[in-house]
Amino acid sequence: MDVILFGAFPYVALVIFLVGTIFRYKTGFKYSSLSSQLLEGKKLYSASVPFHLGILVVFLAHLVGFLFPSFYTSFGGMSLVYLEVAGLIFGFLALVGLVFLFIRRITNDRVQMVTNKMDLAIEILLIAQFAIGLLVAIELKWGSGWYASNMAPYLWSLFAGSPDVVAMAAMPFLLKLHVVLAFAIIFLIPFSRLVHFLVVPLHYITRPFQVVRWNWDRKTIRDPKTSFDDIQRPKNN
Amino acid sequence: MDVRSQMSMVFHLDKCLGCHTCTVACKNIWTDRKGAEYMWFNNVETKPGTGYPTKWENQDIYKGGWERSNSGDISLKGAGKMKGLLNIFHNPNLPVIDDYYEPFTYKYLDLTESAQMDIQPTARPVSLITGKPIDIKMGPNWDDDLSGTPEHARKDPNLHNLSATEQEAMFQLEQIAFYYLPRICNHCLNPACVASCPSGAIYKRGEDGVVLIDQNVCRAWRMCVTACPYKKTYYNWSTGKSEKCLLCFPRIESGLAPACMHSCVGRIRYLGVLLYDADKIQSAASASDNSLVDNHLDIYLDPFDPAVIQAAKDNGVADSTIKAAQESPVYKFVKEWKIALPLHAEFRTLPNLFYVPPMLPVMATISENSKDLSTLNSKARAWDDKWLYDTSIDEIFGSIDNMRMPLKYMANLFSNGDEPMMADKLKKLMAVRIYRRHVTVGDISEAKCKAALKDCGLDLASAEAIYQMTSLAKFDERFVIPAAHREQSIEMLESTADVKGSTGFGFLDKPARGI
């Protein structure tokens, strides 16, 4: 069982995630954050902002722990306490925000009309994941320390191609559940609205404000030497 | 000089009869779909009125357009790189559906399929979003023809700097006047929607200046809805993509007039090419308040100037487009005769839709007529009953000062508050009428007519030309559209054999909601 859950399933999830998101991106039109703010704006504020803020910080914290484990192991004493408390606060923000989002989604008539089963499934999974994550943080204290020393090596072993199933099997049940759920969510990303986090518009920061698209190269279009045989199809068609 | 061509428009408000044919034509072609029911790429508003969405002109509420700082730079009022990305999880300046109206239909089947009852069956209104019965509280044209004046016309944002007395005078029952304001996307030179889009999905087409949203790149960050001060980008709640007026570009490319313009019953709409200097956009958009309109109109270039023609050719503008620019009715109204103005220049987006301001409902006063009728010919006398629109010409331009709609109000809409500029346009329109009265009724001497024209910088020839273009222009004079060149048309570049048996060219995905 452990071999399936921690040896095989992560690979299945990652492959599906990669292939699925690329395939969906190629079709373009269905890649959207599917905002429902036009239908309901007020409740969204007190739900969406804490949720996104929370999940963003917690996700980045996990990512940093995975990429630079030594960063966390350097913490100790009071600074470790501050780190843990900050993590708990942002995790809690994410959980509360998402619970509010879920309630809004199932109680508002208009938002219900743009809700499908996958939206609900992914929200329930995320709520469960946040709750378990918080429990792990409270029950198994100083997670930022042991995450860096124990979990990061497992994740690295996954990417090295030889998953350290034995190490994983020795972990507490709560933590195992957290890991399995994480890969389940990764598995579902290409089939849900979560894809929008892959297209965070950071390129907007460096882009000039105005965008002009020319169907043709205006400097050569009137040149008699321009051959229409090798002209590329305009990218906006 | 970076010469580019822009499809631009003139709407002649004196001719608009408020029939909404343009709106219906557009609706049937573009927005008759799920999620788009509430969108009106083209709509006709009654002024004074709050419009659609409610009070869209009040940027204290909607935060649209650009604003100029003391240092002379401009930035987006409610979106932009900082504000846009920080507010991406919840956009505090986004209108919700109730600011427009909840789209609805009626349960018509209940009328025919109802069981036999003692009372007549009724067709109840149901929401087009939830499908549940609703009480209709708002529609796309709720204040048409001044209906609900206390609630709507009185709350027109353009009344903000009119004194209470002036407002009272405007809404006296005997005094009250209105006109129609048809609106489509302005396809601006400095579009706020393009600048606000974090994904870079919105773009201005280089060749003809049409502003479009790439549906494959839009990610529903919704900043364009906030940024457009005219509220002409709409968010489709079903597909999760924003949509806007596309100036019927498939029709323009084949030389046809857009649907709203083609169907216009009052023939108020004109479409043509303007050549402009793209290098001047930034300085024009950030000009000081009192020179904003002048700077905007200075961007457009004389299509007969050999230097402009050469620069246009170097920039790939086709000869047919340059010829269209020379025959453009828009160029005549905006640059030659200078009687058309942009709507709300203070938004600083440099719109390409110009309005010839309405003269008749604005200038005519209703008064007890005590004029000497002997100077009129018999036909004119027959019309001259006791109470009449007083368009008397004894004191030329006299009525501008006691118009039914305060000059300040008109200036708020069309000339960025510049009352002399507004008066100048109305004077010209009046002078053309005086000229026509001289020709047809004959109670005005040629000397007086010439004096009136000279007073506002026109002459007999230009007055005749304005009259011709306003009243008699045929289809091909109102719409001078250079069709896309065959050798450049996109479909010509593909082998039809490649797509034989398939669905065709272009965008083939169904506009279905993402999972």
Boltz contact constraints between the chains, C-beta under 6 A:
constraints:
  - contact:
      token1: [A, 28]
      token2: [B, 216]
      max_distance: 6.0
  - contact:
      token1: [A, 29]
      token2: [B, 215]
      max_distance: 6.0
  - contact:
      token1: [A, 29]
      token2: [B, 216]
      max_distance: 6.0
  - contact:
      token1: [A, 29]
      token2: [B, 509]
      max_distance: 6.0
  - contact:
      token1: [A, 30]
      token2: [B, 514]
      max_distance: 6.0
  - contact:
      token1: [A, 32]
      token2: [B, 219]
      max_distance: 6.0
  - contact:
      token1: [A, 32]
      token2: [B, 220]
      max_distance: 6.0
  - contact:
      token1: [A, 32]
      token2: [B, 240]
      max_distance: 6.0
  - contact:
      token1: [A, 32]
      token2: [B, 514]
      max_distance: 6.0
  - contact:
      token1: [A, 33]
      token2: [B, 219]
      max_distance: 6.0
  - contact:
      token1: [A, 33]
      token2: [B, 220]
      max_distance: 6.0
  - contact:
      token1: [A, 34]
      token2: [B, 220]
      max_distance: 6.0
  - contact:
      token1: [A, 34]
      token2: [B, 240]
      max_distance: 6.0
  - contact:
      token1: [A, 34]
      token2: [B, 514]
      max_distance: 6.0
  - contact:
      token1: [A, 35]
      token2: [B, 220]
      max_distance: 6.0
  - contact:
      token1: [A, 35]
      token2: [B, 222]
      max_distance: 6.0
  - contact:
      token1: [A, 37]
      token2: [B, 94]
      max_distance: 6.0
  - contact:
      token1: [A, 38]
      token2: [B, 96]
      max_distance: 6.0
  - contact:
      token1: [A, 38]
      token2: [B, 97]
      max_distance: 6.0
  - contact:
      token1: [A, 38]
      token2: [B, 235]
      max_distance: 6.0
  - contact:
      token1: [A, 38]
      token2: [B, 237]
      max_distance: 6.0
  - contact:
      token1: [A, 39]
      token2: [B, 97]
      max_distance: 6.0
  - contact:
      token1: [A, 39]
      token2: [B, 237]
      max_distance: 6.0
  - contact:
      token1: [A, 41]
      token2: [B, 96]
      max_distance: 6.0
  - contact:
      token1: [A, 44]
      token2: [B, 90]
      max_distance: 6.0
  - contact:
      token1: [A, 45]
      token2: [B, 90]
      max_distance: 6.0
  - contact:
      token1: [A, 48]
      token2: [B, 89]
      max_distance: 6.0
  - contact:
      token1: [A, 48]
      token2: [B, 90]
      max_distance: 6.0
  - contact:
      token1: [A, 49]
      token2: [B, 89]
      max_distance: 6.0
  - contact:
      token1: [A, 49]
      token2: [B, 90]
      max_distance: 6.0
  - contact:
      token1: [A, 52]
      token2: [B, 89]
      max_distance: 6.0
  - contact:
      token1: [A, 109]
      token2: [B, 130]
      max_distance: 6.0
  - contact:
      token1: [A, 110]
      token2: [B, 129]
      max_distance: 6.0
  - contact:
      token1: [A, 110]
      token2: [B, 130]
      max_distance: 6.0
  - contact:
      token1: [A, 113]
      token2: [B, 129]
      max_distance: 6.0
  - contact:
      token1: [A, 113]
      token2: [B, 130]
      max_distance: 6.0
  - contact:
      token1: [A, 118]
      token2: [B, 515]
      max_distance: 6.0
  - contact:
      token1: [A, 191]
      token2: [B, 515]
      max_distance: 6.0
  - contact:
      token1: [A, 199]
      token2: [B, 219]
      max_distance: 6.0
  - contact:
      token1: [A, 201]
      token2: [B, 198]
      max_distance: 6.0
  - contact:
      token1: [A, 201]
      token2: [B, 199]
      max_distance: 6.0
  - contact:
      token1: [A, 204]
      token2: [B, 198]
      max_distance: 6.0
  - contact:
      token1: [A, 205]
      token2: [B, 81]
      max_distance: 6.0
  - contact:
      token1: [A, 209]
      token2: [B, 195]
      max_distance: 6.0
  - contact:
      token1: [A, 210]
      token2: [B, 194]
      max_distance: 6.0
  - contact:
      token1: [A, 211]
      token2: [B, 194]
      max_distance: 6.0
  - contact:
      token1: [A, 211]
      token2: [B, 200]
      max_distance: 6.0
  - contact:
      token1: [A, 211]
      token2: [B, 203]
      max_distance: 6.0
  - contact:
      token1: [A, 212]
      token2: [B, 204]
      max_distance: 6.0
  - contact:
      token1: [A, 212]
      token2: [B, 206]
      max_distance: 6.0
  - contact:
      token1: [A, 213]
      token2: [B, 203]
      max_distance: 6.0
  - contact:
      token1: [A, 214]
      token2: [B, 206]
      max_distance: 6.0
  - contact:
      token1: [A, 215]
      token2: [B, 207]
      max_distance: 6.0
  - contact:
      token1: [A, 218]
      token2: [B, 315]
      max_distance: 6.0
  - contact:
      token1: [A, 218]
      token2: [B, 316]
      max_distance: 6.0
  - contact:
      token1: [A, 221]
      token2: [B, 316]
      max_distance: 6.0
  - contact:
      token1: [A, 222]
      token2: [B, 316]
      max_distance: 6.0
  - contact:
      token1: [A, 228]
      token2: [B, 487]
      max_distance: 6.0
  - contact:
      token1: [A, 234]
      token2: [B, 490]
      max_distance: 6.0
  - contact:
      token1: [A, 237]
      token2: [B, 490]
      max_distance: 6.0
